[in-house]
Amino acid sequence: MIAPLYVANNMIRRAKEHKVSLTNLKLQKLLYLLYTKYYHESGYSLFPDRFEAWKYGPVLTKIYEVFKDEGSNPLVRLRPDPNGKVYIVSETDVFGDCIDHIWAIYARKSASELVAMTHGPDTAEKPTAWRKAVGRGGLGEFLIDADIKEDGEAWFGA
């Protein structure tokens, strides 16, 4: 498993290189899509941290806390870990394929488009993992990997 902060740094670096606006909200959605794609492809969790159901979709609380000082402004600065070191993840193998896929399809979408995707429609025959978590325990409930796996099958194929 990989520290989500390191992956967030990958996303910020890509955003700067491709001149894509990346806010904390959009970062959260891209991290969720990447986690889902990686889980779909490998059968393994990408992060040890679990996503929580927040008002605007799945959120990694620790990542939110790291970037909350930016408000809704674009993220431009890579962040160090607690030891003061800045890391990014080597974009090879399954991780590299997954981040390339997510970035190519979703990086230029707005945060609100990504929120709508992760929420899914109210009348969905197969509700999203976020919607299931909210139904189970309300906002703040953790998403479970079995439901995230179903999101991956719906979005990325069986």
C-alpha positions in Angstrom: 0.0 0.0 0.0 1.0 3.6 -0.7 0.6 6.7 1.5 -2.2 8.7 -0.1 -0.2 11.9 0.4 2.5 10.6 -2.0 -0.2 9.9 -4.6 -1.7 13.4 -4.0 1.7 14.8 -4.8 1.7 12.9 -8.0 -1.6 14.4 -8.9 -0.4 17.9 -8.1 2.7 17.4 -10.2 0.6 16.3 -13.1 -1.8 19.2 -12.7 1.1 21.6 -12.9 2.6 19.9 -15.9 -0.7 19.7 -17.8 -2.0 23.1 -16.6 -5.1 21.6 -15.0 -6.8 23.2 -12.0 -6.8 20.8 -9.1 -8.6 21.8 -5.9 -8.8 19.8 -2.7 -12.4 18.7 -3.7 -11.3 17.6 -7.2 -8.2 15.9 -5.7 -10.4 13.9 -3.4 -12.5 12.6 -6.3 -9.5 11.8 -8.5 -8.0 9.9 -5.5 -11.2 7.9 -5.1 -11.4 7.1 -8.8 -7.7 6.0 -8.8 -8.3 3.9 -5.7 -11.3 2.3 -7.4 -9.4 1.7 -10.7 -6.5 0.2 -8.8 -8.7 -2.0 -6.7 -10.6 -3.1 -9.9 -7.3 -4.0 -11.7 -5.3 -5.5 -8.9 -7.8 -6.7 -6.3 -5.8 -4.8 -3.6 -6.3 -1.6 -1.7 -4.1 1.2 -2.9 -4.1 3.1 0.5 -4.3 2.0 4.1 -6.6 4.9 4.7 -10.4 4.5 4.2 -12.7 6.8 2.4 -15.5 8.5 4.4 -18.8 9.6 2.9 -18.8 13.3 3.1 -21.4 15.7 1.6 -19.5 16.0 -1.7 -18.5 12.4 -2.0 -15.7 10.1 -0.8 -13.0 11.8 1.2 -9.7 10.8 2.8 -9.8 12.8 5.9 -6.0 13.0 6.4 -5.6 14.4 2.8 -8.4 16.9 3.4 -6.6 18.1 6.5 -3.3 18.5 4.7 -4.8 20.7 2.0 -7.7 22.4 3.7 -5.7 25.6 4.2 -5.9 26.2 0.4 -9.7 26.4 0.6 -11.1 26.1 -2.9 -7.9 27.5 -4.5 -5.9 25.3 -6.9 -3.3 23.1 -5.3 0.2 24.0 -6.6 2.6 23.0 -3.8 3.7 19.4 -3.1 3.4 18.6 0.5 6.0 16.9 2.8 5.2 13.9 5.0 5.5 14.3 8.8 9.3 13.8 8.5 9.6 16.8 6.2 10.3 14.8 3.0 8.3 15.3 -0.2 7.6 12.0 -2.0 5.8 11.0 -5.2 5.1 7.5 -6.3 6.9 5.8 -9.2 4.3 5.6 -11.9 5.1 2.1 -13.1 3.3 -1.3 -13.4 -0.4 -1.4 -12.4 -0.3 1.9 -10.5 1.2 3.7 -13.5 -1.4 2.3 -15.8 -4.2 3.2 -13.4 -3.1 6.8 -12.8 -2.6 7.3 -16.5 -6.1 6.0 -17.2 -7.7 8.2 -14.5 -5.8 11.3 -15.5 -6.5 10.9 -19.2 -10.3 10.5 -18.7 -11.1 12.6 -15.6 -8.4 15.3 -15.0 -10.2 17.9 -17.2 -13.6 17.3 -15.7 -14.9 19.7 -13.1 -15.1 18.9 -9.5 -18.9 19.0 -9.7 -18.9 16.5 -12.5 -16.8 14.2 -10.5 -19.0 14.7 -7.4 -22.1 13.7 -9.5 -20.3 10.6 -10.7 -19.2 9.4 -7.2 -22.7 10.2 -5.8 -24.6 8.4 -8.6 -28.2 9.1 -9.3 -30.8 8.7 -6.5 -32.7 6.1 -8.4 -29.7 4.0 -9.4 -30.4 0.3 -9.7 -26.8 -0.2 -8.4 -26.1 2.6 -5.9 -22.5 3.8 -5.6 -20.3 3.0 -2.6 -20.8 6.5 -1.4 -24.6 6.2 -1.6 -24.5 2.8 0.2 -22.3 4.3 3.0 -24.7 7.2 3.5 -27.6 4.8 3.5 -25.9 2.6 6.2 -24.8 5.3 8.6 -25.1 8.7 7.1 -22.4 11.2 6.4 -19.1 10.2 8.0 -19.7 6.5 7.4 -16.7 4.6 5.9 -17.0 3.2 2.4 -16.3 -0.5 2.2 -14.1 -2.2 -0.4 -16.8 -4.6 -1.6 -18.9 -1.6 -2.6 -15.9 0.2 -4.1 -15.3 -2.9 -6.2 -18.8 -2.6 -7.6 -18.1 1.0 -8.5 -15.1 -0.2 -10.4 -17.1 -2.8 -12.2 -19.7 -0.3 -13.2 -17.2 2.4 -14.3 -14.3 0.3 -15.7 -16.0 -2.9 -16.8 -16.5 -6.4 -15.3 
